[in-house]
C-alpha cells in the first residue's frame, strides 16, 4: 500500500504503465494499492470490468478522486449519481445527436484545415502534442461552445486551462504551491472567463448559421423542465471543454505518430480516399466539405481510428466506489472501498486480440473483426450507463483530422527516434513529438481569403 498519505502515488507517476503491469504480474487482475490520497482496488479483464460497469447504481457508484471532483465541480455529469445523473445525460445527449454532429462537421473541418496550413507553413518542426492541445481547445471554444473570445484572451485562457488539466489528478492537499492549490486557482480564473463569455453569448444571438453545443444545452434543459443556473452553465461548459480537450489531443497525437510509423497504413488510407472521390489520383483533395454519411462509408479509416484507440487509449480507466460488498475474480470487494477499472490494461491483456502490441488496423476489418467476441474486451469509451457521451464527436474529429492529414499534408519525424510515452494526466509522448510538416504544394500553405472569411463568419 506504499507510504502513509501518498501511498504508491510516486511509484505510479514514475513507473507509468510499468506500475500496473508489474503489480498485475505479481498479484493478478485484481489488486489493492493506495493512489492520490486513498486506498484503491485496481481491476483488469473483460469479465471483471463488465461486472463493475454493469453494476452501476447497485454494486458501485461513480466516484472520481477528490481532487478531480472538486476541480471539475459538483454540477457535472461525471460527478452526478442516480436519477440526477440519468437526467443530466438526457439533457447533454442532444449535444451529440446525429443532427448536432452534422452541423459541427463543416466548422471542425475548417478549424483543422486552418491548423494544418499553419503547421505546414511553419519553418521549423512543431511540437505535435502541444499544438494538438491548442487545436482541440480552439475547437471546443469556437465550434462546440460558439464563444467569440479575442485571440489574445483565448491564448491566455489556454495557458490557464493547461494548468487546470495538469492538476486535475493531484493529491488533494490544499497547501501553498501544491498542485491542488494551482488547480483551484486555475479553476477560479476559468470560471470567471467562462461566465463573461456565456453572458456575452446570451446577449448576442445574431449572425449565427448553426446551433452550437451551448445553444443545444440551454434548449435541452428547458425541454426537460429545468432552466440551468449560471453556475450549472459554467460547470457544464468547463466539463465539455475538459471532455473535448485532453483526451482528443492525446488521441490526435497518437494518430499522427502511428501514421508516421506506418507509411503503408497512410497509403492504404489515401487509396480509400481516392476510391471514394475525396482525393484525386494526382494527390490534390477534391472540392467540397465532408458529410457524416461520407465518413461512415470509409471502413478502413474507421479501422485506423479504432486501432489508435485500442493501443493508445488516452485515459487509464474510471473510478467507482463500492455500495455493497461483492465478489470479483475470487476476492471480496468490501463496501466503501474505491475501485478503478482499467481500460488500457484490459486492451493489453484481451485474448481476442492477436499480436496485441502490433499496430494493425485490419484486426477491425469485416473479415477479421477481432473485437466481436465480447464487448468488454474493447472499451476505449467505457461502457454501461456511463459510456462516454462525446464518443461520436471524438471519433468524428479524429476521422476529419486523418482525412485532412492524408489529403493535404506531408510530414516527417524531426528526431532520430520516436519518443517514450507517459500516461499522466493522459497518454502522450514525453517530448510532445517533434514533426516537420510540408504542404502538398506551395499554394496550400496560404490561407485563402474565402476560407478566412468563412472561418470568421462561422467559427
N, C-alpha and C positions, 0 to 999 in steps of 0.2 A: 504493500500500500504506500510505500515511499516515506517521505519526511512529514512531520506534523505541518498542518495547514496547507502546504503547497503540494503534498503527496508526490506523485510522479510527473507533475506538470513540466518540470525541467527536462526530464528524460524524453517526454513526449515531444517537446519543442525541438530538442536537439537531434533526436533519432528519426523524426518524420515517420515514413512508412515502416521503417525498421522497428519502431516501438510496438506496433500492433502485431506484425508478423512474428517477432521474436517471442512475444508472450503467448501468441496463439500456438506456436510450435511447442511451447513448454507446457501450457495449461489447457489447450483445446479451444473450441469455438465459443465457449462461454467462460469468461474470467472476470475477476474483480480488480479494480485499481482505484486511484484517487487522483482526479484531474480537475483543474480550475476551481479548487476550493471545496470539493465534495467527493464522497465515495461514489463509485460508479461501476456498473456491470456492463462490459462490452460484449456484444453478441454478433456472431458471423454465421452465414449459411442460410440458404433459401428457406428451409422449413422453420428455423428459429426466427428469422426475420418476419416470415409470414405470420407467425403467432403474435409477434409484437404489433405489427401493423394492423392486423385484423382484430386485435384486442382493444383497439382504441375505445375509450369511454366505459369499458367494463373491467378489463385487466390492467390497462395502463392509460395514462393521460399525458398529453404533451407537457414538457417542462424543459425549456432551454436553460443553460447555465444562467445564474443570477445576473451576471454582467450583461448577457445578451438580452434578457427580459427587460432589464432596467433601461438599457440604451435604446432598444427598438421602441419601447413604450408599451403601456398596458392596453391600448386600444387596437393592437394589431391582430390580424388573422392568426398569425403563428403563435401568439401568446394566449388566445382565447380557447375556451373549452366548452363542451356540451352544446346546448341549444344556441348559446351566443356564437360559438364557432360555426355551427351549421348556418345560422342566419347571415353571418358575415361572409361566408363563402358564396351564398346566394347573391348577395349584393355585389361582391367582387367578380363573380363569374361573367357578368356582362362585359367586363373589360376585355375578356379573352375569347369572346364569341367569334364565330366564323366571319360575321359581318364586320366586327371591330378589326380583326386582323387584316381583312381585305382593305379597309380604309387606311390602316397604318402602313401597309406594304409599300406604296409609292414613296412615302416620306422616308421610310427606313432605307430604301434603295438609294435615294438621293443623298442621304447623310453618308452612307457607305461609299458611294461613288466619289463624293467630295473628299472624303478622308483618304481614299486610295490615291487620288490625284495629288493630294498634298504629300503623301508618303513618297510617291514616285518622283516628285519634283524636288524633294529634299536632297541636298548634295551628299550628305553623309548617311551612314546606316542609322536606322531608328531602333529604339527600344520597344519591341512589339507589345510587351505586356503593359508598359506604361501608356502607350498610345491606344491600345485596346481598351484600357480603363477610361481614357478620355472619350473614346468613341462611344462606348456603352453609356457613359454618363450623359453625354450630349444627346444620345438617342432617347434616354429616359426623360431628360428635362425638356427637350424641344418637341419630340414626337409624342411620347407617351403622355406627358403632362401638359404640353402646349404652352409652356412658360416663355414669355418674351424677355428673358434676362439679358442685359447687355453683356458682350463678350468678356469685358474686364471683370465684371461681377461674377460671371459664370466660371472664369478661371479661379477666382478666389474661393468660390463655393466648392469647386472640385478639390482644391487643396484641403479645405476643412473636412470634406466628405472622406477623403483618403485617411485622415487622422481618425475619423469616426470608425471606419471599417477596420482599420488596423487594431483597434482596441475593443471591438465587439466581443471577441473571445479573449477575455483577460481575467486575471484574478480579481474578484470583487472586493478589493481593498481600497477604500476611498481615502488615500493619503496624497499629500502634495507630490507631484512628479510621477505618480503611479499611472500605469496605462489606463486604468479605470477612470481616474480623475480626468485624464486627457480626453477620454471618450465622452464623459459627461459634458465637458466644456465644448467639445465639438458639436454635440447634440444640441446644446443651447443656442449656439450660433446658427446651426442649420435650421432649427425650428423658427427662429426669428426671420431668417431669409425666406423660408418657405411660406410663412404667414404673409409676408409682404407680397410675394409672387402670387399667392392664392387670391388675396384681396384685389390686386390689380387685374387679375384674370377675370374675376367675377364682375368687375365693373366694366370691362371692355370685351364685348362679345361680337363686335363687327369684324368682317373680313375673313371669317373662318370658312374653310371649304370642307371640313370634316369634323366629326366628334372625337375628341381625344379621350384618353382613359379617365382623366379627372372629370370631364363632362359626363361621361357614362357612369362614373362612380356616384356623382351627385344625383343624377337622374335615377339610377337604380335604387339608391337609398330611399328616395321619395316614393318610388313604386312599391317598395316593401314597407311603407308606412312610418319611416323614421328619418327625418332630416338630420344630416350629420352636423355635429358641432365643429367649431374651428379647430379644437384640439384633436378631434377624431380625423378631420381632414389632414391636419399636419402629420399625425401618426400614420395615416393611410398613405400619403404621398411619400413619406420617408421610407415606409416598408416597400412601396412599389419601386423606388429608386434602388433600394438595397437588393431586392429580388432581381432587378434587371441589370444591375451593375457588376458586382463582384464575380458571380458565377458565370455570367455571359462573357466577361472579359477573359476569365480563365479558359473557358472552352474555345473562344476565338483564338487565343494564343496557341493552345494545343492543336487546333485545326491547322494553323499556318505552319507549325513545327512539323506536323505529320506530312503535309504536302511537300515540304522541303526534303524530308527524309525519304519520301516515297514518290519520286517523279513519275513512276508508272501509274500510280493512283491518280495523279493530277492529269496525266494524258488521257486516261480512261474516262475521267470526268469531262474533259474537253470533247472527247468523242461523243459522249452522250448529249452534250450541249449542241454540238453540230447536228446530231440526228434529230433533235427537237427544234431546229431552226433558231436557236438562241445565239449560236456562234457560227459565222461564215467559215468556209473552208480556208480562206486566206488569213483567218485569225482575228478579224475585227468583229466586235459584238454587233448584233442586229439592233435596229432601232426599236424603241418602244419599251414600256415598263413591264415588269413581270406580273403575273397573276397567280393567285393561290392554286388554281387548277393546273397551271403550267408547272409549278414547283412540285405538286403532288405526283405528277407524272414522271418525274426524274427519279427513277428507282435506285440507280447507283449512287446518286447524291444522297439519298436517304440512308443508304448503307454506310456511306462515309461518315455522316453525322452520327449515326448510331454507334459506330466503332470508336469514334473520338470520345463519345460519352461513356462508353464501356471501359476503355482503357485509361481514360483521363477524367474520371468523374470529378467535377470541381470540389464538392464537399464530401467529407468522410461518411456522414450519416446523419441521423436525427436522434434527439433526446426525448425520453419518456420517464415518467415517474410511476411506480408500481402502486396500483389501487388495492390489490388483494394478492396475497401470496399464491404463486402458481409454479408449476414445474416446467422446466425448459432444458431439453437435452440431458435429462437425468439430474439436474440441480434444482434446488428450491430457490426461487427468486422472491426474496422477502418484501412484504408490504412496506412502502415508504422509501425504498431504495430507488436510485436513478439508474436508468438503462440507456445505453446508446447502441442502436442497431447500426451496423457498418455496411454501407453501400459498396465502397471500393473493395473491401476485403471479400465481400460476398461475390463480386465480379471475379476477383483474382482466384478464388477457390472453387468457382462453379464447375461441376463436372461436365456440363453440357457444352462448354467452350473448348475447342481443340486448340492446342498451342496457345495457351491463354495469354502469353506475353507478346505474341506477334500481332502487329497491326495488320488486320486482314478484313477489309470491308465486306468481302464476298461471303463471310460467315453469316451475314444477314440477308443474303440473296434468297430468292424464292426456291432455288434448287437445294440450298443447304439449311437455311432457317434454324440456326443453332439455338436461337432463343425461344423456339416454340415449345420446348419441353419444360413447362413450369414458368409462370410469370415472375416469380420472385428470385430467379437466378439473375435477371437483368432489371434493375430498378434505379436508373440514374436520376429519376424524378420522384423517388419514394414510392409509396403505394397506399392503398386503403383510403380512408376518408380524408387523409391529409396529403394526397397526391399533389405535387406542385401545381398550383393554379396557372402559373405562367409558362408551363412546359411548351405549349404550342407556339407562343410568342418567341421563346428562346430558340426553338428549332427553326422557326421562320427566319430569325435574324441570322443564324449560323448558315442556313441554306443560301440566303441572299449574299452573305459575305463570300461563301465558297464560289458561287456563280460569278461574282464580280472579280474575285481573285483569278479564276480560271480564264475569264473573258478579257480582262483589261490589264493584267499585271504580269511582270516577270520579276522574280525575286530570288535572292540567294543569301545563304548564311554568311555573315560578316566575320565570324570567328572560326578557328580551326576545328573545334569540336562543338557538339551540342551541349548545352548547359545541364547541370544537375537540377532535379525537380524538388521543390519543397511543398509541403501540404498545408501550411498555416499562413493566413486565415483560410485561404483557398489554394488549390493546387496551382502552382506557377513556376516558371524557370527562375533559378536564383539570381541570374543576371538580367532577367527580363526578356532574353532572346534578341540578339543583335542581328538585324536583317537589312540588306540594301534592296530597295525597290526600284524598278525601272518601268516606265510606261511602255506599252507596246509600240507606240510611235510618239514623235515629239508633240504632235497636236493634242494628244490626250493629256499632256502634262499641264495644260492650261484650263482653268475653269471657264467654260463658255458663258457668255453673257446671259443666254437664255436660261441655262441651268442655275446661274447665280440668282437671277430674278425669281425663278421658281422656288428656290430654297428660301429666300426672304419672304415670299408670299405664303408658302405653305408650311414651312417649318419654323 
